[in-house]
Amino acid sequence: MKTMSFGLLGQSTALHSMVCQSILVLICLVCYGCGGLSGAEFVFDDTVAIVKNKDVNALPTNWTAIFTHDFWGASLLSSDSHKSFRPLTTLMFHCEYALLGLTAAHMKFLNLLLHCVNTLLMWRLVRSLYVVEINGERWAIISAALFAAHPIHTEAVSGIVGRAELMFGMIHLLCLLLTVANTGKHSPHSICLILTLTAVGMLFKESAVTIPMSCVLMDYFQNGFYHLSLKDQGRILRTRISYIVYILGTSALLTARLWWQNFESPKFKEVDNPIAHNDHILTRVLSQQYLLVMNLWLMLCPHWLCYDWALGCVKLVTSIWDLRLQGVIGFYSILLTALMNFRRLPGMMLGLGLMIIPFLPASGIIRVGFVIAERTLYVPSIGFCLLSIYGFLYWYDYNIHKPFWRTVMQTLLMLLFAVMMVRTRQRATDWLNEDQLFKSALEVCPDNAKVHYNIARLATDTGNNTKAFQHYHYAIELYPEYEAALMNLGNLYREHGQLQTAEKYIRMALQVFPAFPAAWMNLGIVQSAQRKYDQARTSYEKALKYRSNFAVCYYNIGNLYLEQKLYAEALHHWQHAVTLNPRQPKAWANILTMLDNRSLYDDALRISDQALRHLPNEMSILFIRANVLGKLKHYVEAETLYKRVIQLDPHNMLYYSNLGVLYHRWDKVQEAIEAYRTAISINGARATTARENLSKLLKRLEREAQVTER
């Protein structure tokens, strides 16, 4: 009977655990709406880190580049690099691209699965803690549910680049679980494994360097060292072997990481982090302290969420009399009170520590390229969830003899979870595309110049130039030294033929940032359009002075020489452009067009082969190659290529027109007539060649019919 009862107890426990885990996964799926990911797009940082990153979307795999470039694809030793070295995250993206292609939906879905795993690890961690004051099982399920549903996680889960945070979170939780499992033991294998996992975690996200500190904190509370006198605690901290090894290991890993980037610091612009660039020490210190409270507030009340908190979202704190500092005083008062009572409330101190330690790299100790980044709160929220539910259950058990208040607290907790799940799902919807994301940011930070800049950039891409002009001007009004907005506005005026106005704004950008290679190149484009060829050449040379491997600039220099009919020089610069960056379709197309026009057909076929290795589906290259093959009377191969580009772009009049010419030469009369008529139906005003050729072909058929009748 005893054996049976223990068996039933084990089955009941296993069933209970399975139900708990199923509920947690269901909360994650409901919050992020896995079924709604089919229309997901790459948004904001995803575009730079994934879509435009050759380390991600180039095959075969360039292992050297992945392990020597930063997260955004620039050389780690370049002066322009942000020094964010996350090669394993980049490698994950690359493997997904190689296996499944560049699709935002499946990448976001993998992020969601990782969040589910982290939620279950969170549940397992809290369940394994020995907490005297409260019931550990209740603490585990409620804190893990809060972790699953918290809206502050939306950027990390719904933004694909948040993969770095998710992997950091997973490794962080695994190391904490290892620490708890080895409580009271001196296991060198466990210590080595934690340091190894830390090293791996740093290759996903630099902040993983804080993992050993979190493990020391966990070990400290799990072994009950907080009960000892301060003198005995100090002795343990100085003599405990595992702590010494963690300190030495962390120092070695941090040194190796800095050595890999040649001990160079990243150079961020004021537009990225105005607080860090402020000249007044008092303003920097006060503003940074206020940011700590802001981050805490975002976890407490995640209603105001924004993808970019840079310009205009958080005003600088310039005086000690600023009323916002009351929040800072309140925060440090609570922290001091907690420290004074840490023996009585160990769960509270553990939660505080696990919230603070992972956040240290983003706390302003080192200069970072953001004001507030919500995804950096993903791992600190582990401590926040522990702290929140610890506080809730402490008061819940305190009111054990007051059933009314316990019912009220239960109701409020359920209401809180419902509100957070709705908010998370709403926020996840914002991250499906850039239009929704930017609109939501404007509601939170209407005076954020970067938000207006991004709205204008998106409007330009979608052809809404009126909206683009409006928001570029507004961004500059909010931040007159916004060099990227000034340059882009100049480019927009250039596209509308207002060259003098375009030159004015681009020169304003160069006044703000004289070493701005893209602005010098765009100034050269404007000057070339004004036929100021010597001035344009000088501007291009300055662009290359600040960025020697500027492939697009070499392409535009080639265009400059083409306008001056210096064909050899033009061809040389286009070839140099594709040597530096083989994924430049316009440069390849110009090279092939010039070879085609000069009847160098064999060279054109050879070069087009090279181009298609890098850009296998580039329509301009396929189209020119088809034209050359047609001239060489390789009709079958040319027809195949024409049909391929038509399949890629079925509404292009020129493709049908040239296919008609091919059939005309091939003496496939009916196919030629059909192709010409399709071209005319797509764009009758521009299909002059198709119309003339069709007229000639019909007249020829008419004459042949008359001859046959005679």
NORSULDA-V747809 format. One line per field, one symbol per residue. burial: b if it has 9 or more other ideal C-beta (glycine too) atoms within 8 Angstrom, else e. A space follows every 10 residues. Layout:
burial: ???
This chain:
burial: eeeeeeeeee eeeeeeeeeb bebbbebbbb bbbeebbeeb eebbebbbbb bebbbbbbee ebeebbeebb bbbbebeeee bbbbbbbbbb bbbbebbeee eeebbbbbbb bbebbbbbbb bbbbbbbebe beebebebbb bbbbbbbbbb bbbbbbbbbb bbbbbbbbbb bbbbbbbbbb ebbeeeeeeb bebbbebbbb bbbbbbbbbb bbbbbbbbbb bbeebbeeee eebeebeeee ebbbbbbebb eebbeebeee beeeebebee bebbbbbbee eebbebbbbb bbbbbbbbbe ebeebbbbbb bbbbebbeee ebebbebbeb beeebeebee ebeebbbbbb bbbbbbbbbb bbebeeebeb bbbbbbbbbb bbbbbbbbbb bbbbbbbebe eeeeebeebe eebeeebeeb bebbbebbbb bbbbebbbbb bbebbeebbb bbbbbbbbbb eeeebebbbb bbbbbbebbe ebbbbbbbbb bbbbeeeebe bbbbbbbbbb ebbeebbebb bbbbbbbbee eebebbbbbb ebbbebbeeb bbbbbbbbbb bbeeeebebb bbbbbbbbeb ebebbebbbb bbbbbbeeee beebbebbeb bbeebeebbb bbbbbbbbbb eeeebeebbe bbbbbbeeee ebbebbbbbb bbbbbbeebe bbbbbbbbbb ebeeeebeeb bebbeebbee beeeeeeeee
